[in-house]
C-alpha cells in the first residue's frame, strides 16, 4: 500500500499526483548535531523525499561545535533515522539517496573565519546540485544565538549573489514582551522581515492547517461563525506526561510560555480571524494580527478574575506513599518553585464578530488524559417547541476539531430515537484523517520546510504577531510574578485544580470533557472496540454530579450503570465502612452492570464533589444491537475477565 498522502475523494483511492516539489536550495542547519535535527528535521526531509516532494536540486550542510566529519555525520543520522522515522515501512533506497546529499563542517558561532569556510562550501554544493544560489538557513539553536548567527551570516557575505536567502528560527521567540522585542530587533538588524520564518511546529499539523480550509471552503458554517450563533469556544491541550526530565527548562518557562502564548494563541487566531481577501500569506497573516490585537489585554484585577494556574503534586497510593513525584520533586526543579504546570483562562475578543463570546483556554501537564481539541459550542435551540413531549431538555450542538492524538472533525447534534414517542439522543458525524487518508504520520516540519522553500509564509509567525501575543500574555506573567500562590494545587493524574472548574462555572458553563478512545480502552470490555463503536459509547455517556458523602452505588442494589470519574474522588466501602479503594480522575467502576443485572458487591461514596460520566445498560445493549459484530468480543471478556457466561441473546435485548 502506498505511503503517499491521499487526495480528497473516494476512500482508499490513490493520489493523482504528489504535487510540485520543493524549490532547489542548500539547507544550512546550525545546531545540526542536536535533538531537533535527528528527531524532527531529518525525518521530515525523509518524508518529503519518500513522497516525491523534495527537489533533486537539494543539499544539506550541517554545522555545530561537534568535531564531526561528513562520514560520521551521515553514520550517526543513519542510526537515528531508524528510531525516529514516521513511515509505515522504512524505504532504504530513498534514505540512501537522501543521505548522500548530507554534508557537515564544524564551526563556532563566534568564528567569522568558520562562516567564510561555510560560505565556500555552500557555493560548492550550490554548483554541484544546481540550486540557483538559493539558501535556507535553519537556526536549530537556542534563541540567544539568533542575533549572532544573523550578524555572522551578514558579515560573511551570505546575502550576496543570485537566488533567495531565507532563515527559519525556532520557538521560543522570547520569554516575555521585552525579550521578544529585543530578539526581533537583533534578527532584523541585517535581514528583512520577509526573509525571516518563525516556525511553530504546531501549525504544521494537518488538523491545525485544516482550520482555515474548513472555515473558508464550507459555506454552511461560515455564516454561523459569530456571536449570534456561537455560545462559547473552548481550547483544550491536555498532556498526560509530566516534564519528562526537562525540569531545568520548564522551571524557567511554565505552561503559559510553553503552550498558551504560542501554540494556543495561533490556533485561536486561525479559528476566529476575519475572512481574508485571499489565501495569500500576507492576507492571512494580516487577519491573524488583527485578531490577536483585538484580544483584550487584562489589568491586574482582570488577571485574578479570568486566569487561574496550578502545579501538580505527587501521586499517592492507598497507603499515602508517593508513587510518582510532584513537580517540585522533579529533577532540576526548585524545591519551592512557583512555576505553573497548568493554566486556564477566559479571553475576550473585542470586535464585532466575537463581542460577548467567551473564549476558554486550558492546558496542563500530568493530567489524566492526553488530547488536544477545539470545541465550538453553538447556542441551544428554544426548548419551548418541545413542551408537552418527553424531551425534558436540549443540549448544545458542538463542532469539535480533534488535533491530537486523534485527528479529525466531529459534529454533535440531536436525532429522534426510533419509536412511537418523541425522544432525542445525541448523535455525531465524524471525519477522521486516518480513516479517509492513508498518508504516513508527518512530524509537522515537512510542510514548514516545503513552504519556506516556496516563499509561502502562511504558517509562520510574523514579528508583529509574536509581539501581539506577548502583549496579551505579559500582564498575566507580571501579576503572577508578584502574587505568591500555594502550590501544589492538583494531584498528578487528575483534571487539574478545582479553580479551573470554578472559572467557567461562574459563567454558567462547564468544560466540555472530550473522552477519547484511549480512555475507554482502559475499561476491559471496551479494549477491542473499533473507533465507530467507541464513538457511539462516548455519545451515550451522560454527565452526573454528586456532593461529598453522596452514595453513588450501594452494596446489594441491582447494578444498571457504569461510571467514569471526570473530576473528584470516590471511595469503595465494605459493610463496616472501611475504605477498600479510592477512585480518582479517569477511574472506572461498576462496569459489570453493563454485562449483567446483578447485585453490587460494594458501596461507592463520593469523597469530594464529583463529576462523572455514566453509561446505563439499556444504552449499552442498544449500541450492541446496532453493532452486533462487537458482541463476540464483549462475551469473551465477560468469560475471561469476569467469569461470566452470558447468552448472546440476553446481551442485546434492550432497544430504543
SVG drawing of the C-alpha trace seen along z (x, -y; Angstrom):
<svg xmlns="http://www.w3.org/2000/svg" viewBox="-48 -47 87 66">
<polyline fill="none" stroke="black" stroke-width="0.4" points="0.0,0.0 1.4,-3.4 2.6,-5.8 1.8,-8.8 -0.8,-11.3 -4.3,-10.7 -6.3,-13.3 -9.9,-14.1 -12.4,-11.7 -13.1,-8.0 -11.7,-6.4 -8.6,-4.3 -8.1,-6.0 -4.5,-6.6 -3.4,-10.3 -3.4,-11.7 -0.1,-13.5 2.3,-14.3 2.3,-18.0 5.2,-20.2 8.5,-19.5 10.3,-21.9 12.4,-24.6 16.1,-23.8 18.3,-25.0 21.2,-24.3 19.8,-23.9 22.4,-25.1 21.4,-23.8 23.1,-25.5 22.9,-23.1 22.9,-20.1 24.2,-17.7 21.2,-18.3 18.0,-16.6 15.8,-18.7 17.8,-17.7 17.7,-14.0 14.2,-13.7 12.3,-16.1 14.1,-17.8 15.8,-14.8 12.7,-12.6 10.7,-15.4 13.2,-15.6 13.0,-11.8 9.2,-12.0 9.4,-14.7 11.8,-12.5 9.7,-9.4 6.6,-11.3 8.4,-12.8 8.2,-16.3 11.9,-17.0 13.6,-18.6 16.6,-16.8 18.4,-20.1 18.6,-19.8 21.6,-19.5 22.1,-19.8 25.1,-21.2 25.1,-20.7 27.2,-22.6 27.8,-22.7 30.6,-22.7 30.9,-18.9 34.1,-17.8 32.2,-15.5 33.1,-14.7 30.6,-14.2 31.0,-10.5 30.5,-10.4 27.6,-12.8 25.9,-10.5 26.6,-7.4 25.1,-9.0 21.9,-10.1 21.7,-6.6 21.3,-5.1 18.9,-7.9 16.5,-7.7 15.7,-4.0 14.4,-5.2 12.7,-8.4 11.2,-8.0 7.4,-8.0 6.7,-5.9 4.8,-2.6 7.8,-0.9 11.4,-2.2 12.5,-2.8 16.2,-2.1 16.7,-3.2 15.0,-6.6 17.2,-7.1 20.4,-6.2 19.6,-8.8 18.8,-11.4 21.8,-10.8 24.1,-11.1 23.2,-14.7 24.1,-15.5 27.4,-17.2 29.0,-18.5 31.5,-21.1 32.3,-22.0 32.0,-25.7 32.0,-28.0 29.2,-30.6 31.6,-33.4 34.3,-32.5 33.9,-34.6 36.5,-32.6 34.4,-29.5 31.5,-31.2 33.6,-32.1 34.5,-28.4 30.8,-27.6 30.1,-30.1 32.7,-28.5 31.2,-25.0 27.7,-26.3 28.9,-27.7 30.4,-24.3 27.2,-22.5 25.2,-25.1 27.2,-24.4 27.1,-20.7 23.3,-20.4 22.4,-23.4 20.5,-25.2 20.5,-28.6 22.0,-30.4 19.0,-29.6 20.0,-29.0 17.7,-28.1 19.3,-28.8 17.8,-26.8 18.6,-28.1 18.1,-24.9 19.7,-26.6 18.8,-28.4 17.2,-31.9 20.2,-33.6 22.3,-32.7 19.8,-34.1 21.2,-37.6 24.8,-36.4 24.1,-34.0 22.3,-36.6 25.2,-39.0 27.8,-36.4 25.9,-35.4 25.7,-39.0 29.4,-39.7 30.5,-36.6 28.6,-37.8 25.9,-35.1 23.3,-37.8 25.3,-38.4 24.8,-36.7 21.8,-35.3 18.8,-33.3 16.8,-33.7 18.1,-33.6 15.7,-32.7 16.1,-32.0 13.9,-29.6 14.1,-30.3 12.7,-28.0 10.5,-28.9 10.5,-30.1 10.7,-33.6 11.3,-35.4 10.4,-34.7 8.4,-37.9 7.4,-41.0 10.7,-42.8 12.9,-39.9 10.7,-39.3 11.1,-42.9 14.8,-42.7 15.0,-39.4 13.1,-40.9 15.4,-43.9 18.5,-41.6 17.2,-39.3 16.0,-42.2 19.3,-44.2 20.7,-42.6 17.8,-40.8 14.4,-41.8 11.1,-40.6 10.1,-38.7 13.3,-36.6 12.5,-35.5 10.3,-32.5 9.4,-32.0 8.4,-28.3 5.7,-26.9 5.6,-23.2 2.0,-23.1 0.9,-24.9 2.4,-22.1 -0.2,-19.6 -2.7,-18.8 -5.7,-19.3 -4.5,-22.8 -4.0,-23.7 -7.4,-22.3 -9.0,-25.1 -8.6,-27.5 -9.7,-25.1 -12.7,-24.0 -13.9,-27.6 -13.5,-29.1 -14.3,-26.2 -17.6,-25.1 -20.4,-27.6 -22.7,-26.0 -20.5,-27.0 -19.1,-30.5 -22.5,-32.3 -22.8,-30.8 -19.3,-31.9 -20.2,-34.8 -21.7,-35.9 -25.3,-35.4 -25.0,-31.6 -21.9,-30.6 -22.2,-30.5 -18.6,-29.8 -15.3,-28.3 -13.0,-26.1 -9.4,-25.2 -8.1,-22.2 -4.5,-21.0 -4.2,-18.2 -0.9,-16.3 -0.8,-13.1 3.1,-13.3 5.0,-15.3 8.0,-17.4 9.9,-14.3 13.3,-15.2 13.2,-18.7 12.7,-20.3 15.6,-22.8 14.0,-24.2 10.4,-24.0 11.0,-25.7 12.0,-28.9 9.1,-28.5 5.8,-27.2 2.7,-26.3 1.8,-29.9 5.0,-30.5 5.4,-26.9 2.0,-26.3 -0.6,-29.1 1.3,-32.2 2.4,-30.5 0.5,-27.3 -2.9,-28.1 -2.9,-31.7 -2.0,-30.7 -4.9,-28.2 -7.2,-30.9 -6.1,-33.3 -6.9,-30.8 -10.3,-29.9 -11.5,-33.4 -9.9,-35.7 -11.9,-37.6 -12.2,-36.3 -9.0,-37.2 -9.1,-38.7 -7.3,-35.7 -5.1,-32.7 -2.1,-34.8 0.2,-34.6 0.2,-38.4 -3.6,-38.5 -3.9,-35.6 -1.2,-36.9 -2.7,-40.4 -6.1,-39.0 -4.3,-36.9 -2.6,-40.1 -5.9,-42.0 -7.4,-39.1 -4.6,-39.0 -4.7,-42.8 -8.4,-42.5 -7.8,-40.1 -8.3,-42.2 -5.1,-43.0 -6.0,-42.4 -5.5,-44.6 -4.1,-43.1 -7.7,-42.7 -8.8,-41.1 -6.0,-38.6 -7.1,-37.5 -10.7,-37.2 -10.2,-35.5 -7.0,-33.4 -6.1,-30.6 -2.9,-28.5 -1.9,-25.2 1.0,-22.9 0.8,-19.1 1.7,-17.4 2.7,-13.8 0.6,-10.7 0.0,-8.7 -1.1,-5.1 -3.8,-3.9 -1.4,-4.0 -0.3,-7.5 3.1,-6.6 4.5,-8.5 4.1,-6.6 5.2,-9.4 6.8,-12.7 5.2,-16.1 6.6,-18.9 8.7,-20.2 10.3,-16.8 11.3,-16.6 15.0,-16.8 16.4,-20.3 13.2,-22.0 13.4,-24.4 12.0,-22.9 9.6,-25.9 9.1,-26.5 6.2,-28.9 6.2,-27.7 2.7,-26.8 2.2,-23.4 -1.5,-24.2 -3.3,-27.3 -6.9,-28.1 -8.2,-31.4 -11.2,-33.2 -10.3,-35.6 -12.4,-38.4 -12.1,-39.3 -13.2,-42.9 -14.5,-43.1 -18.0,-43.0 -17.9,-39.3 -17.0,-37.9 -18.3,-40.6 -19.6,-38.8 -18.5,-35.3 -16.2,-33.8 -13.1,-32.0 -11.8,-29.5 -8.2,-28.1 -7.0,-25.2 -3.7,-23.4 -1.6,-21.4 0.8,-18.6 0.4,-15.3 -3.4,-15.2 -5.5,-12.1 -5.8,-12.0 -4.0,-13.2 -5.8,-15.2 -5.9,-18.5 -9.3,-19.7 -11.1,-22.8 -14.8,-22.8 -17.2,-25.3 -20.4,-25.2 -23.5,-26.7 -26.4,-28.3 -29.2,-25.9 -32.4,-25.7 -35.5,-27.0 -36.9,-24.4 -40.4,-25.8 -41.1,-23.9 -40.8,-20.6 -43.2,-21.4 -45.7,-18.6 -43.2,-16.0 -40.9,-13.5 -38.0,-15.8 -37.0,-17.5 -34.0,-19.5 -32.0,-20.2 -28.2,-20.1 -25.9,-22.3 -24.7,-21.3 -21.0,-21.1 -18.3,-21.3 -15.2,-19.6 -11.7,-19.8 -9.6,-16.9 -6.0,-18.0 -4.1,-15.1 -3.8,-12.2 -7.0,-11.5 -7.1,-13.8 -10.4,-14.7 -13.6,-16.8 -16.8,-15.9 -20.3,-17.4 -22.6,-16.6 -26.4,-17.1 -29.7,-15.5 -31.8,-12.9 -35.1,-11.2 -34.8,-7.7 -36.9,-5.2 -40.2,-4.5 -43.8,-5.9 -42.8,-8.7 -40.6,-11.8 -37.3,-11.1 -34.0,-12.6 -30.5,-11.2 -27.1,-12.9 -25.5,-11.6 -22.5,-12.6 -20.9,-12.8 -17.2,-12.3 -14.4,-12.7 -11.1,-11.0 -7.9,-11.7 -6.7,-8.2 -9.8,-6.7 -10.1,-9.0 -6.4,-9.3 -3.6,-6.8 -0.7,-9.2 2.0,-8.4 2.1,-10.4 4.1,-13.5 6.3,-15.3 4.8,-18.7 8.0,-20.0 7.5,-18.8 5.1,-21.5 7.3,-24.1 10.4,-23.2 8.4,-22.8 6.5,-26.1 9.6,-28.1 11.3,-26.8 8.4,-28.2 8.4,-31.5 5.0,-30.7 4.9,-32.3 1.3,-31.5 2.1,-29.0 4.9,-31.1 4.6,-33.9 5.4,-37.4 7.2,-39.8 4.0,-41.8 2.1,-38.5 4.7,-37.5 4.6,-40.8 0.8,-40.9 0.7,-37.5 3.2,-38.6 1.2,-41.8 -1.7,-39.6 0.4,-37.3 2.7,-39.9 0.2,-41.2 -0.5,-37.7 3.2,-37.0 3.6,-40.2 0.7,-39.6 1.8,-36.0 5.3,-37.1 4.2,-39.4 1.4,-37.1 2.6,-34.1 0.4,-31.0 0.0,-27.9 1.4,-25.0 0.9,-22.2 -2.8,-22.7 -3.8,-19.5 -2.9,-15.8 -0.9,-14.2 -3.2,-12.2 -6.2,-14.5 -8.0,-17.0 -6.3,-20.0 -7.2,-22.4 -10.7,-23.0 -10.2,-26.7 -10.4,-25.9 -13.9,-24.5 -14.9,-27.5 -13.7,-29.8 -16.1,-28.5 -18.9,-27.6 -19.2,-31.2 -20.4,-31.9 -23.0,-29.1 -21.0,-26.8 -18.9,-23.7 -15.8,-22.4 -16.5,-20.1 -14.7,-16.9 -13.9,-15.1 -13.4,-11.4 -11.3,-9.6 -10.9,-6.0 -7.8,-5.7 -9.8,-6.5 -12.5,-3.9 -9.9,-1.2 -8.7,-1.3 -12.0,0.5 -11.6,4.1 -14.8,4.7 -14.0,1.8 -10.4,2.9 -11.0,4.3 -13.6,1.8 -13.2,0.2 -13.4,-3.7 -17.0,-3.7 -18.3,-1.5 -16.4,-3.5 -17.7,-6.8 -21.2,-5.6 -20.4,-4.6 -18.9,-8.1 -22.1,-9.7 -24.2,-7.6 -22.4,-8.7 -24.4,-11.2 -22.9,-13.7 -23.8,-13.4 -22.7,-15.3 -22.6,-14.2 -21.9,-16.0 -19.4,-14.9 -20.8,-11.9 -23.4,-11.0 -23.8,-7.3 -23.2,-6.5 -23.9,-2.8 -24.9,-0.7 -23.9,2.8 -26.8,5.3 -28.6,2.9 -29.2,4.1 -26.5,2.7 -27.6,0.8 -24.8,-1.7 -21.0,-2.1 -19.3,-5.3 -16.2,-7.2 -14.9,-9.8 -14.1,-13.0 -13.2,-15.1 -13.1,-14.3 -12.7,-11.3 -14.9,-8.4 -14.4,-5.6 -15.4,-1.9 -16.5,-0.8 -17.1,2.6 -20.0,3.3 -18.3,1.8 -17.5,-1.4 -13.8,-0.7 -12.3,-2.2 -11.3,0.5 -10.2,-1.6 -10.1,-5.3 -11.2,-6.2 -9.8,-9.4 -10.0,-11.2 -10.2,-8.8 -11.0,-5.7 -13.9,-3.5 -16.2,-1.4 -19.4,0.5 -18.7,1.9 -20.0,5.4 -23.5,3.8 -23.2,3.4 -22.9,7.1 -25.5,8.5 -28.1,7.3 -26.6,8.4 -26.2,7.1 -23.5,4.6 -20.6,6.1 -19.5,2.9 -20.8,-0.6 -19.2,-3.6 -19.4,-7.0 -18.3,-10.4 -15.4,-11.6 -15.4,-15.0 -17.7,-16.9 -17.5,-14.8 -18.3,-14.9 -19.0,-11.6 -20.0,-10.2 -22.5,-7.4 -23.4,-4.6 -26.5,-2.6 -27.1,1.0 -30.1,0.1 -27.9,-2.3 -25.1,0.3 -27.5,3.0 -28.9,0.7 -25.4,0.0 -24.6,3.7 -27.8,4.3 -26.7,1.7 -23.2,3.2 -23.6,6.9 -20.2,7.7 -18.7,6.4 -20.8,8.6 -18.5,11.6 -15.5,9.7 -17.7,8.5 -18.9,12.0 -15.3,13.2 -14.2,10.5 -17.1,11.4 -15.9,15.0 -12.2,14.3 -12.1,11.3 -15.3,11.5 -16.0,15.3 -19.5,14.6 -21.2,16.9 -23.8,14.7 -26.1,15.9 -25.6,13.7 -29.4,13.1 -29.6,11.5 -26.8,9.0 -28.7,7.2 -32.3,7.4 -32.9,3.7 -33.9,1.4 -34.9,-2.2"/>
</svg>
